[in-house]
C-alpha cells in the first residue's frame, strides 16, 4: 500500500481513527486488557497509528469504549441486557464507539469481531495473524451490531488452542479441554473433566470397570467427593459425574438392582441417570449455578424410557461410533443411523444437551483424515437438534503434521456461528488456504476435495488405519496416490516465500507418512527425511498412545512405529 502498511485509512463513525483514544474500565480484567492491547497492536500494524489507551478517569474528544464503563448510555445498557452466551454489541453513539458484552468475554469477542468483520484481520494460528490489504476501512456512523452465539459452550481440543488461550479467545473459543480461555489456569469444571466416577469413588481408573450405582455406600462417597471438589473450586460451573471409559462391548454394573433399572428403562443409562439426577438434586440448594455433567457414551448412549435429566444435568452425547467420512445426517450412511436416532431422542428430553465430537484419527495423527467437507454439516446438525455445547476433540497432544491449523480455525468459526451458510464455510476454507500456504493453495484445495471424495466411498472412524479409507490396492488407487503427491509438489513449488514453503512442507507430512506407511518398500532415506521433518517442526506424537519413537535405524517403517514404541517401553520396564 501507499503508506507502507496494509491499510491506508481507517474511519470510525466518519472520523479518522487517529483522533480516537481507547477507554477500558478501571481495574479491567486481564482478558479485557488483552483484547484492548490486541486492538491497539493490530491498528499499529495495519496503518502505523499508535492509539492512546486510558481508563475511565481519562478523557478524549473521540473514544473507543471497551467493556462496562462510566460512559454507558441507556442504549448500551439495554443492548447489553439483551445478550447471552458471551454475546457482544458494537454501537456508535455520538463521539463514541462502544464495544460491550454481557460479560468481559463478550466485550473482548466484540473487539475481535470488529477487527475481523471490518478490518479484514484473520487469526489463523497462534503464529499466523493476517491483515488483508485495503485502501479504506470504515466502521459506519450509527452502527448497531448485536450478536449472541447459539452455543454456550465452545470447546476446541486442538493443540494450538490448548497451548495458546489468547489465540483461542481471538477465535471466540471459551474452553479448551475443560479449561476456560479467559482466566489462566482455571477450569470450567470442578477437578475432573470426564470419566470421573473412578476418582469420585476413589478407585483406580480401569476401562469397563464401573461402580455399582445402586450401592448406597458408593453414592455417599461420590456425593461427598462432589462437595469436596466444588468447595475446592468455587468458580466451577460444571461438576462431572460420569462413567469410566468403556470399550464398545461395555455393559456397566450387572448387579441385580442395577440390571432391574436398566431393563425397565431399556438402557444402562437408566441406572446412571438415576444416580446423576440424585446427585444433582442433593447439591442444587447449595450450588444453584452448578450443572452436573454426564456422558451418554457407548453403552449409556440410548435414552431411558421414562427417566429424564434433571434441569441442572447436562447430557453429553458422544459420537464415538460414527463414520466421519459422511455427514451425520446422511440417510445413506447406515453407520450413522443409530447416532441420528439417539440425538433426536435426547433432544426431546434434555434442555442441556452437549456433544463430544471427534475430528482426528487418534491412531494415526500423521495420516490424511479427509473430514473437512462434513464439519459444516455436522455442527449444523448438532445445532438443529437443540445442542447448546460442543467439545471438538482433536490432536490435543502435539503440533499437527496434517491440517490441524485449518481444521481448528474452521471448527472455531462453526462453533461461534453454526448458522453460517455452506458457501461461507468454503469461502473461509479457501481464504485460509490462500493466506496460509501462498500461491499454491489451489493444489491443496484440490487435494482436500479429492481425498474427501475417495474416503466417502467407504467409512472412516476415529481410530482407523489409513488403508480403510484411502486404500492402495488397485492400479487406480496407486495412480490416485501419485496424483495426490504431485499436488503437494506443485503447491510446494508455487509457495513463493520461505514462510509459505515451510507451512506447505509441514502439512505435506501427511502425504509422506501415508506413502511410507502404505508402501515402505525399503525407502530408508525417505523415511529418514520424514523423521527429520517431524523433529524440525516439533511434531512429538504420531498417535494418541505414543510419542515419536527414538529412531536411529530408519528401516523401522511408520507402519510399525506403535509396535516399536511398545516394545521399547517394555524393554525399558524390564531393565
NORNORKA-V614301 format. One record per residue. RES is the residue in three letters. OMEGA is omega in whole degrees, 0 to 359 (* if undefined). BURIAL is b if it has 24 or more other ideal C-beta (glycine too) atoms within 12 Angstrom, else e. Layout:
((RES;OMEGA;BURIAL) (RES;OMEGA;BURIAL))
This chain:
((UNK;186;e) (UNK;184;e) (UNK;179;e) (UNK;179;e) (UNK;183;e) (UNK;183;b) (UNK;182;b) (UNK;185;e) (UNK;174;b) (UNK;178;b) (UNK;176;b) (UNK;180;b) (UNK;176;b) (UNK;183;e) (UNK;178;b) (UNK;186;e) (UNK;180;b) (UNK;180;e) (UNK;185;e) (UNK;167;b) (UNK;178;b) (UNK;182;b) (UNK;176;b) (UNK;176;b) (UNK;174;b) (UNK;183;e) (UNK;182;e) (UNK;179;b) (UNK;176;b) (UNK;180;b) (UNK;181;b) (UNK;177;b) (UNK;178;b) (UNK;179;b) (UNK;179;b) (UNK;180;b) (UNK;177;b) (UNK;179;b) (UNK;181;b) (UNK;180;b) (UNK;180;b) (UNK;178;b) (UNK;178;b) (UNK;182;e) (UNK;184;e) (UNK;185;b) (UNK;179;b) (UNK;183;e) (UNK;178;b) (UNK;180;e) (UNK;176;b) (UNK;177;b) (UNK;181;b) (UNK;175;b) (UNK;187;b) (UNK;182;e) (UNK;179;e) (UNK;179;e) (UNK;176;e) (UNK;181;b) (UNK;179;e) (UNK;188;b) (UNK;167;b) (UNK;190;b) (UNK;185;b) (UNK;176;b) (UNK;181;b) (UNK;185;b) (UNK;177;b) (UNK;175;e) (UNK;187;b) (UNK;176;b) (UNK;178;e) (UNK;177;e) (UNK;180;b) (UNK;182;b) (UNK;179;e) (UNK;179;e) (UNK;181;b) (UNK;182;b) (UNK;182;e) (UNK;186;e) (UNK;174;b) (UNK;174;e) (UNK;178;b) (UNK;179;b) (UNK;181;b) (UNK;173;b) (UNK;173;b) (UNK;190;b) (UNK;173;b) (UNK;181;b) (UNK;181;b) (UNK;182;e) (UNK;184;b) (UNK;168;b) (UNK;180;b) (UNK;172;b) (UNK;187;b) (UNK;180;b) (UNK;177;b) (UNK;173;b) (UNK;182;b) (UNK;177;b) (UNK;181;b) (UNK;179;b) (UNK;178;b) (UNK;178;b) (UNK;175;b) (UNK;176;b) (UNK;182;b) (UNK;178;b) (UNK;176;b) (UNK;180;b) (UNK;181;b) (UNK;191;b) (UNK;183;b) (UNK;184;b) (UNK;176;b) (UNK;178;b) (UNK;179;b) (UNK;178;b) (UNK;188;b) (UNK;182;b) (UNK;182;b) (UNK;179;b) (UNK;181;e) (UNK;171;b) (UNK;183;b) (UNK;173;b) (UNK;181;b) (UNK;182;b) (UNK;177;e) (UNK;174;e) (UNK;182;e) (UNK;173;e) (UNK;183;b) (UNK;168;b) (UNK;193;b) (UNK;174;e) (UNK;178;e) (UNK;182;e) (UNK;177;b) (UNK;178;e) (UNK;175;b) (UNK;180;b) (UNK;173;b) (UNK;181;b) (UNK;179;b) (UNK;186;b) (UNK;178;b) (UNK;185;b) (UNK;185;b) (UNK;189;b) (UNK;183;b) (UNK;188;b) (UNK;172;b) (UNK;194;b) (UNK;184;b) (UNK;181;b) (UNK;179;b) (UNK;185;b) (UNK;186;b) (UNK;186;b) (UNK;177;b) (UNK;177;b) (UNK;179;b) (UNK;180;b) (UNK;179;b) (UNK;175;b) (UNK;172;b) (UNK;172;b) (UNK;185;b) (UNK;180;b) (UNK;173;b) (UNK;181;b) (UNK;179;b) (UNK;180;b) (UNK;176;b) (UNK;180;b) (UNK;184;b) (UNK;179;b) (UNK;185;b) (UNK;174;e) (UNK;179;e) (UNK;180;b) (UNK;171;b) (UNK;185;b) (UNK;171;b) (UNK;180;b) (UNK;190;b) (UNK;184;b) (UNK;186;b) (UNK;181;b) (UNK;191;b) (UNK;186;b) (UNK;177;b) (UNK;179;b) (UNK;182;b) (UNK;176;b) (UNK;180;b) (UNK;177;e) (UNK;177;e) (UNK;179;e) (UNK;178;e) (UNK;179;e) (UNK;180;e) (UNK;172;e) (UNK;186;e) (UNK;178;b) (UNK;175;b) (UNK;186;b) (UNK;174;b) (UNK;178;b) (UNK;184;e) (UNK;179;e) (UNK;176;e) (UNK;181;b) (UNK;182;b) (UNK;178;e) (UNK;179;b) (UNK;180;b) (UNK;178;b) (UNK;180;e) (UNK;173;b) (UNK;180;b) (UNK;177;b) (UNK;181;e) (UNK;181;b) (UNK;178;b) (UNK;179;e) (UNK;184;e) (UNK;186;b) (UNK;179;e) (UNK;183;e) (UNK;179;b) (UNK;184;b) (UNK;170;b) (UNK;181;b) (UNK;172;b) (UNK;194;b) (UNK;183;b) (UNK;172;b) (UNK;180;b) (UNK;186;b) (UNK;169;b) (UNK;184;e) (UNK;183;e) (UNK;181;e) (UNK;186;b) (UNK;187;e) (UNK;181;b) (UNK;182;b) (UNK;177;e) (UNK;185;e) (UNK;183;e) (UNK;179;e) (UNK;181;b) (UNK;181;e) (UNK;178;e) (UNK;185;b) (UNK;179;b) (UNK;178;e) (UNK;182;e) (UNK;179;b) (UNK;181;e) (UNK;173;b) (UNK;173;b) (UNK;180;b) (UNK;181;b) (UNK;180;b) (UNK;184;b) (UNK;173;b) (UNK;180;b) (UNK;183;b) (UNK;178;b) (UNK;180;b) (UNK;176;b) (UNK;182;b) (UNK;179;b) (UNK;181;e) (UNK;186;b) (UNK;187;b) (UNK;184;e) (UNK;182;e) (UNK;183;e) (UNK;186;b) (UNK;183;e) (UNK;181;e) (UNK;175;b) (UNK;177;b) (UNK;187;b) (UNK;174;b) (UNK;182;b) (UNK;161;b) (UNK;197;b) (UNK;181;b) (UNK;189;b) (UNK;179;b) (UNK;187;b) (UNK;185;b) (UNK;179;b) (UNK;172;b) (UNK;182;b) (UNK;188;e) (UNK;184;e) (UNK;178;b) (UNK;180;b) (UNK;171;b) (UNK;185;b) (UNK;173;e) (UNK;178;b) (UNK;174;b) (UNK;169;b) (UNK;180;b) (UNK;183;b) (UNK;184;b) (UNK;183;b) (UNK;192;b) (UNK;183;b) (UNK;189;b) (UNK;169;b) (UNK;185;b) (UNK;169;b) (UNK;184;b) (UNK;175;b) (UNK;178;b) (UNK;178;b) (UNK;179;b) (UNK;183;b) (UNK;180;e) (UNK;180;e) (UNK;182;b) (UNK;182;e) (UNK;180;b) (UNK;185;b) (UNK;182;e) (UNK;179;e) (UNK;179;b) (UNK;180;b) (UNK;183;e) (UNK;180;b) (UNK;176;b) (UNK;181;b) (UNK;180;b) (UNK;180;b) (UNK;181;b) (UNK;189;e) (UNK;185;b) (UNK;175;b) (UNK;180;e) (UNK;181;b) (UNK;176;b) (UNK;178;b) (UNK;167;b) (UNK;186;b) (UNK;186;b) (UNK;189;b) (UNK;175;b) (UNK;173;b) (UNK;186;b) (UNK;177;b) (UNK;182;b) (UNK;179;b) (UNK;188;b) (UNK;182;b) (UNK;172;b) (UNK;177;b) (UNK;191;b) (UNK;179;b) (UNK;186;b) (UNK;182;b) (UNK;184;b) (UNK;182;b) (UNK;178;b) (UNK;182;b) (UNK;185;b) (UNK;179;b) (UNK;176;b) (UNK;178;b) (UNK;178;b) (UNK;183;b) (UNK;182;b) (UNK;179;e) (UNK;170;b) (UNK;176;b) (UNK;180;b) (UNK;177;b) (UNK;182;b) (UNK;171;b) (UNK;179;b) (UNK;181;b) (UNK;179;b) (UNK;176;b) (UNK;185;b) (UNK;190;b) (UNK;187;b) (UNK;172;b) (UNK;184;b) (UNK;170;b) (UNK;180;b) (UNK;180;b) (UNK;183;b) (UNK;181;b) (UNK;180;b) (UNK;183;b) (UNK;178;b) (UNK;181;b) (UNK;182;b) (UNK;178;b) (UNK;178;b) (UNK;180;b) (UNK;180;b) (UNK;179;b) (UNK;178;b) (UNK;183;b) (UNK;179;b) (UNK;179;b) (UNK;177;e) (UNK;178;b) (UNK;177;e) (UNK;177;e) (UNK;179;e) (UNK;178;e) (UNK;181;b) (UNK;171;e) (UNK;178;e) (UNK;178;b) (UNK;182;b) (UNK;179;b) (UNK;177;b) (UNK;183;b) (UNK;181;b) (UNK;183;b) (UNK;186;b) (UNK;186;b) (UNK;178;b) (UNK;191;b) (UNK;180;e) (UNK;188;b) (UNK;183;b) (UNK;176;e) (UNK;179;b) (UNK;176;b) (UNK;178;b) (UNK;177;e) (UNK;179;b) (UNK;183;b) (UNK;187;e) (UNK;177;b) (UNK;176;b) (UNK;179;b) (UNK;181;e) (UNK;180;b) (UNK;183;b) (UNK;178;b) (UNK;177;e) (UNK;177;b) (UNK;183;b) (UNK;185;b) (UNK;187;b) (UNK;179;b) (UNK;183;b) (UNK;168;b) (UNK;184;b) (UNK;182;b) (UNK;178;b) (UNK;186;b) (UNK;172;b) (UNK;186;b) (UNK;177;e) (UNK;187;b) (UNK;186;e) (UNK;175;e) (UNK;178;e) (UNK;178;e) (UNK;182;b) (UNK;175;e) (UNK;179;e) (UNK;180;b) (UNK;178;b) (UNK;179;e) (UNK;179;e) (UNK;176;b) (UNK;178;b) (UNK;178;e) (UNK;177;b) (UNK;179;b) (UNK;178;e) (UNK;179;b) (UNK;179;b) (UNK;181;b) (UNK;184;e) (UNK;190;e) (UNK;174;b) (UNK;182;e) (UNK;178;e) (UNK;179;e) (UNK;177;e) (UNK;183;b) (UNK;180;b) (UNK;177;e) (UNK;176;b) (UNK;180;b) (UNK;182;b) (UNK;181;b) (UNK;177;b) (UNK;178;b) (UNK;180;b) (UNK;181;b) (UNK;178;b) (UNK;179;b) (UNK;181;b) (UNK;183;b) (UNK;180;b) (UNK;177;b) (UNK;186;b) (UNK;185;b) (UNK;185;b) (UNK;174;b) (UNK;174;e) (UNK;183;e) (UNK;187;e) (UNK;183;e) (UNK;176;e) (UNK;177;b) (UNK;177;b) (UNK;180;e) (UNK;177;e) (UNK;182;b) (UNK;178;b) (UNK;176;e) (UNK;178;b) (UNK;179;b) (UNK;181;e) (UNK;185;e) (UNK;176;b) (UNK;180;e) (UNK;194;b) (UNK;182;e) (UNK;173;b) (UNK;174;b) (UNK;183;b) (UNK;186;b) (UNK;188;e) (UNK;169;b) (UNK;183;b) (UNK;175;b) (UNK;174;b) (UNK;187;e) (UNK;165;b) (UNK;178;e) (UNK;185;e) (UNK;166;b) (UNK;174;e) (UNK;189;b) (UNK;182;b) (UNK;182;b) (UNK;182;b) (UNK;181;e) (UNK;180;b) (UNK;178;b) (UNK;179;e) (UNK;179;b) (UNK;180;b) (UNK;179;e) (UNK;179;e) (UNK;179;b) (UNK;179;e) (UNK;178;e) (UNK;179;e) (UNK;179;e) (UNK;181;e) (UNK;179;e) (UNK;*;e))
